């Protein structure tokens, strides 16, 4: 080829530079396979049909299949619960193959639903990533309770209870129960019905403490009243409903929580008044109003009053005499408050026990017991008979021997005064 002739394209690629160990690279492209949940659903349904609903055989077939569960996890659980997949964004069943062995197709009883829970547990152990799909589907169903029939809602409640009872791998109560807080579902009474079935089923095999632990994780342990329609959102309605449903333990728990809340409110109100040096008569009226509203037992009121008074004292870290003066000053200042509610010998004795326990448990007060008792006597809060009864027959063992010995001089003085009279 002469120097004036231009090389052809073929001659260029035949040149040694292009022929020796050289490969022309092409850019790779990610080709996404199209989503086909319908085909996945039909395949799972066929497994159910081929094995006539036998969950052990179905589990084996699913384990050996090459179905893409990581991509169609939500669809899988729709088939488990409903027999086929649902239309996007709804709980309405889609067209396609359907099997009659789903959770919603079975009887609403624990004996029938429990095998499905165990079956799902086994699948989750091998494919733990599916827990998120189960969570998604349960949330979807719970926020659509109004679209299900009553017996379907009951089956869902039983399944949910058994799932937590069997400690289904990683199922989080806080996200599962969140949809139940929808106002429209609550007002229609659907949430109360669901949660009642859930409570009854869960407590068959579990303790109230176990149930409360789940409710705490879901952050609804203090919100039982919120599951009632607004027109029935009263403590009496809650007690009546759960008593009728045989859930007395839950009634007692709620009453205890309500009691604690009201007790805390009273304690806060008294504490504020004492810190502001309010008039004693005003504080007495505040206590009486709280007692009337919450029906607090007299003994509980005495205990709270003593706690509040002692909590309000500005204690010294090391100066024992200063602590003694502060405690005695507090007793003298608020003696009328204590006197207003220590109206019987039994209540006076309860106050002595309260002082005894606090002096035993608080090192800085250990030596102040006889002085506090003497001050309460001087201020007419404690009667002589009450002090002598505690000295001779007191039943609380905490520090008793030490306190009896320290009180001996005062008791001896009381006995001598009694003899002289």
C-alpha positions in Angstrom: 0.0 0.0 0.0 1.5 3.3 -1.1 1.9 6.2 1.3 -0.9 8.1 -0.4 -3.5 5.4 0.0 -5.7 5.6 3.1 -6.2 2.4 5.0 -9.7 0.8 5.1 -11.5 0.2 8.5 -10.9 -3.5 8.1 -7.2 -3.0 7.7 -7.1 -0.8 10.8 -8.6 -3.6 13.0 -6.3 -6.1 11.4 -3.3 -4.1 12.6 -1.2 -5.9 15.2 -2.0 -3.2 17.8 -5.7 -4.3 17.8 -5.1 -8.0 17.3 -2.7 -9.0 20.1 -4.5 -9.7 23.4 -6.9 -6.8 23.1 -10.6 -7.0 24.0 -13.1 -4.3 23.3 -15.2 -3.7 26.4 -18.9 -2.7 26.4 -20.7 -1.0 29.2 -22.9 -3.3 31.4 -26.4 -2.2 32.2 -28.6 -3.2 35.2 -31.7 -4.8 33.8 -34.4 -4.9 36.4 -36.8 -7.8 36.2 -40.4 -6.6 36.1 -42.4 -7.0 39.2 -44.9 -9.9 38.9 -46.6 -10.4 42.3 -49.5 -12.1 40.6 -47.3 -15.0 39.3 -45.7 -15.2 42.8 -49.1 -15.4 44.5 -50.4 -18.0 42.1 -47.2 -20.1 42.7 -47.7 -20.0 46.5 -51.4 -20.7 46.2 -50.6 -23.8 44.1 -48.3 -25.0 46.8 -51.2 -24.8 49.3 -53.5 -26.6 46.9 -51.1 -29.3 46.0 -50.6 -30.1 49.7 -54.3 -29.7 50.7 -53.4 -27.1 53.4 -51.0 -29.4 55.3 -48.7 -26.8 56.8 -45.8 -29.1 57.4 -45.8 -30.2 53.8 -46.3 -26.6 52.6 -43.4 -25.4 54.7 -41.1 -28.1 53.1 -42.2 -27.1 49.6 -41.7 -23.4 50.3 -38.2 -24.2 51.7 -37.2 -26.1 48.6 -38.7 -23.6 46.1 -36.8 -20.8 44.4 -39.5 -18.2 44.9 -38.3 -14.7 45.5 -39.5 -14.1 49.1 -37.2 -11.1 49.6 -39.1 -9.3 46.8 -42.6 -10.5 47.4 -42.7 -11.0 51.2 -45.8 -8.8 51.6 -47.6 -10.8 48.9 -46.7 -14.1 50.6 -48.3 -13.1 53.9 -51.4 -11.8 52.1 -51.7 -15.3 50.7 -51.2 -16.8 54.2 -53.9 -14.6 55.7 -56.4 -14.2 52.8 -55.8 -17.1 50.5 -54.5 -14.8 47.7 -52.9 -11.4 47.2 -54.8 -8.2 47.7 -55.1 -5.3 45.4 -52.4 -2.5 45.9 -53.4 -0.1 48.6 -56.5 -2.0 49.7 -57.5 -5.2 51.4 -59.8 -6.2 48.5 -58.8 -9.5 47.0 -57.2 -9.5 43.6 -58.1 -11.7 40.7 -56.1 -14.9 40.4 -55.8 -18.3 42.0 -57.0 -18.6 45.6 -56.7 -21.4 48.3 -59.3 -22.2 51.1 -56.7 -22.8 53.8 -56.0 -19.2 54.9 -56.2 -17.9 58.4 -59.3 -15.9 57.5 -60.9 -19.0 56.1 -60.5 -21.1 59.3 -62.6 -21.2 62.5 -62.0 -18.3 64.9 -60.4 -20.4 67.7 -56.9 -20.7 69.1 -56.7 -24.5 68.4 -57.2 -23.9 64.7 -55.1 -20.7 64.3 -52.2 -21.8 66.5 -50.7 -24.1 63.8 -50.5 -21.2 61.4 -48.6 -19.2 64.0 -46.1 -22.0 64.5 -45.8 -22.5 60.7 -44.9 -18.8 60.3 -42.5 -19.0 63.2 -40.6 -21.8 61.4 -40.5 -19.7 58.2 -39.2 -16.7 60.0 -36.4 -18.7 61.6 -35.1 -19.6 58.2 -35.9 -16.2 56.6 -35.8 -13.6 59.4 -36.0 -10.8 56.8 -39.7 -11.7 56.4 -40.6 -10.2 59.8 -40.8 -6.8 58.2 -43.3 -8.1 55.6 -45.4 -9.7 58.3 -45.4 -6.4 60.2 -46.4 -4.5 57.0 -49.3 -6.8 56.3 -50.6 -6.8 59.9 -50.5 -3.0 60.0 -52.4 -2.9 56.7 -55.1 -5.1 58.1 -55.4 -3.5 61.5 -55.8 0.0 60.0 -58.6 -1.4 57.8 -60.6 -3.2 60.6 -63.8 -1.6 59.4 -63.6 -3.4 56.1 -63.5 -6.9 57.7 -66.4 -8.9 59.0 -66.7 -9.4 62.8 -65.5 -13.0 62.7 -62.5 -11.9 60.5 -61.5 -9.3 63.1 -61.7 -11.8 65.8 -59.4 -14.2 63.9 -56.9 -11.4 63.4 -57.1 -10.6 67.2 -56.6 -14.3 68.0 -53.6 -14.5 65.6 -52.1 -11.4 67.1 -52.4 -12.7 70.6 -50.9 -16.1 69.7 -48.1 -14.4 67.8 -47.0 -12.5 70.9 -47.7 -15.5 73.1 -45.4 -17.6 71.0 -42.9 -14.7 70.9 -43.0 -14.6 67.1 -39.5 -13.7 66.0 -39.0 -9.9 66.3 -42.6 -8.8 66.0 -42.6 -5.3 67.5 -45.8 -4.3 69.5 -45.1 -0.6 69.1 -45.7 -0.8 65.3 -48.3 -3.5 65.2 -50.6 -1.6 67.6 -50.1 1.8 66.2 -52.9 1.6 63.7 -55.4 1.0 66.5 -55.1 4.6 67.6 -57.1 5.8 64.6 -60.1 7.9 65.8 -62.6 6.6 63.2 -61.9 3.0 64.3 -62.2 3.8 68.0 -65.4 5.7 67.6 -67.1 2.8 65.8 -66.1 0.5 68.7 -64.0 -1.7 66.5 -60.7 -1.1 68.4 -62.3 -1.9 71.7 -63.8 -5.2 70.3 -60.4 -6.1 68.8 -58.4 -5.3 71.9 -60.8 -7.2 74.1 -60.5 -10.3 72.0 -56.7 -9.9 72.1 -56.6 -9.5 75.9 -58.8 -12.5 76.5 -56.8 -14.7 74.2 -53.4 -13.6 75.4 -54.2 -14.1 79.0 -55.1 -17.7 78.5 -51.4 -18.7 78.5 -49.7 -15.6 79.9 -49.7 -13.5 83.1 -51.0 -10.0 83.4 -47.4 -8.9 83.9 -46.6 -10.3 80.5 -49.5 -8.4 78.9 -48.5 -5.2 80.6 -44.9 -5.6 79.3 -46.3 -5.8 75.7 -48.5 -2.8 76.3 -45.5 -0.9 77.7 -43.5 -1.7 74.6 -46.4 -0.5 72.5 -46.6 2.7 74.7 -50.3 2.1 75.4 -50.2 0.7 79.0 -51.7 4.0 80.3 -54.1 4.4 77.4 -56.6 1.7 77.9 -59.4 4.3 78.3 -58.4 5.7 74.9 -59.6 2.6 73.2 -63.2 3.4 74.2 -65.4 5.6 72.1 -65.3 9.2 73.4 -68.9 8.9 74.8 -67.9 6.0 76.9 -64.4 7.2 77.9 -65.0 7.0 81.7 -63.4 4.8 84.4 -66.8 3.3 85.3 -67.4 2.3 81.6 -64.0 0.6 81.4 -64.5 -1.4 84.6 -68.0 -2.4 83.6 -66.9 -3.5 80.1 -63.8 -5.6 81.1 -65.7 -7.1 84.1 -68.4 -8.3 81.8 -65.8 -9.8 79.5 -64.2 -11.7 82.4 -61.0 -9.5 82.5 -61.1 -8.7 86.2 -57.3 -8.6 86.4 -57.2 -5.9 83.8 -59.9 -4.0 85.8 -57.8 -4.2 89.0 -54.7 -3.1 87.1 -56.4 -0.1 85.6 -57.9 0.9 89.0 -54.5 0.7 90.5 -53.0 2.9 87.8 -55.8 5.4 88.2 -55.3 5.4 91.9 -51.5 6.0 91.5 -52.2 8.9 89.1 -54.7 10.6 91.4 -52.4 10.0 94.4 -49.6 11.7 92.5 -51.8 14.6 91.7 -52.7 15.1 95.3 -49.1 14.8 96.4 -48.1 17.4 93.8 -50.8 19.8 94.9 -49.9 19.5 98.6 -46.2 19.9 97.9 -46.8 23.1 95.9 -48.9 24.6 98.7 -46.3 23.7 101.4 -43.5 25.1 99.4 -45.5 28.3 99.0 -46.2 28.4 102.8 -49.9 28.3 102.2 -52.3 28.5 105.1 -52.8 25.2 106.9 -56.6 25.4 106.5 -56.2 25.8 102.8 -54.0 22.7 102.5 -56.5 20.8 104.6 -59.3 21.7 102.3 -57.2 20.7 99.2 -56.6 17.3 100.8 -60.2 16.8 101.6 -61.3 17.6 98.0 -58.8 15.1 96.6 -59.9 12.4 99.1 -63.5 13.0 98.1 -62.9 12.9 94.4 -60.6 9.8 94.4 -62.0 8.1 97.5 -58.5 7.6 99.0 -58.3 5.3 102.1 -57.6 7.2 105.3 -54.4 5.3 105.9 -53.0 6.2 102.5 -53.7 9.9 103.2 -51.8 9.8 106.4 -48.8 8.1 104.7 -48.8 10.7 101.9 -49.0 13.6 104.2 -46.0 12.5 106.2 -44.0 11.8 103.0 -44.8 15.3 101.6 -43.9 17.0 104.9 -40.5 15.3 105.2 -39.7 15.7 101.5 -40.2 19.4 101.9 -37.5 19.7 104.7 -34.2 21.2 103.7 -31.9 18.5 105.1 -28.3 19.1 106.0 -25.7 16.6 104.8 -23.8 16.2 108.1 -25.2 18.6 110.7 -27.4 16.2 112.8 -28.6 19.0 115.1 -29.7 21.1 112.2 -31.6 18.1 110.8 -33.3 17.5 114.1 -34.3 21.2 114.4 -35.6 21.2 110.8 -37.7 18.0 111.3 -39.2 19.2 114.6 -40.0 22.6 113.1 -41.8 21.0 110.2 -43.8 18.9 112.6 -44.8 21.9 114.7 -45.7 24.0 111.7 -47.9 21.4 110.1 -49.2 19.6 113.1 -52.8 20.8 112.5 -52.6 19.2 109.0 -51.7 15.8 110.5 -54.2 16.2 113.3 -57.0 16.8 110.8 -56.5 13.3 109.3 -55.2 11.3 112.2 -58.7 11.0 113.6 -58.5 7.5 115.2 -56.1 5.5 117.2 -55.5 3.2 114.2 -54.5 6.2 112.0 -52.3 7.5 114.7 -50.6 4.1 115.0 -50.1 4.1 111.2 -48.3 7.5 111.5 -46.0 6.1 114.1 -45.2 3.1 111.8 -44.5 5.6 109.0 -42.1 7.6 111.1 -40.5 4.3 112.3 -39.8 3.1 108.7 -38.5 6.4 107.5 -36.1 6.8 110.4 -34.9 3.2 109.8 -34.4 3.6 106.1 -32.8 7.1 106.3 -29.5 7.2 108.2 -29.8 11.0 109.0 -33.1 10.4 110.8 -32.1 7.2 112.7 -31.5 9.1 116.0 -34.5 11.4 115.6 -37.2 8.9 116.2 -37.8 9.6 119.9 -37.7 13.4 119.3 -40.2 13.2 116.4 -42.6 11.0 118.5 -42.3 13.4 121.4 -43.0 16.4 119.2 -46.1 14.7 117.6 -47.3 14.0 121.2 -46.7 17.6 122.3 -48.7 18.9 119.3 -51.6 16.6 120.1 -51.2 14.6 116.9 -50.4 11.3 118.8 -52.3 10.2 121.9 -50.5 8.7 124.9 -52.4 5.4 124.4 -51.1 5.1 120.8 -47.5 5.6 121.8 -47.8 3.0 124.6 -49.5 0.5 122.3 -46.7 0.8 119.8 -44.0 0.6 122.5 -45.6 -2.6 124.0 -47.2 -4.3 121.0 -45.8 -2.8 117.8 -45.6 -5.2 115.0 -43.3 -3.6 112.4 -39.8 -5.1 112.9 -37.8 -2.4 111.1 -35.4 -0.9 113.7 -37.9 -1.8 116.4 -35.4 -2.8 119.1 -33.3 0.3 118.6 -36.3 2.6 118.6 -38.0 1.0 121.6 -34.8 1.5 123.6 -34.4 5.1 122.5 -38.0 5.8 123.4 -37.8 4.2 126.9 -37.2 7.5 128.8 -40.2 9.2 127.2 -42.4 6.1 127.8 -41.3 5.9 131.4 -42.2 9.6 131.8 -45.7 8.9 130.3 -46.2 5.9 132.6 -45.2 7.9 135.7 -47.5 10.8 134.7 -50.3 8.3 134.2 -49.7 6.8 137.7 -49.7 10.3 139.3 -53.1 11.0 137.7 
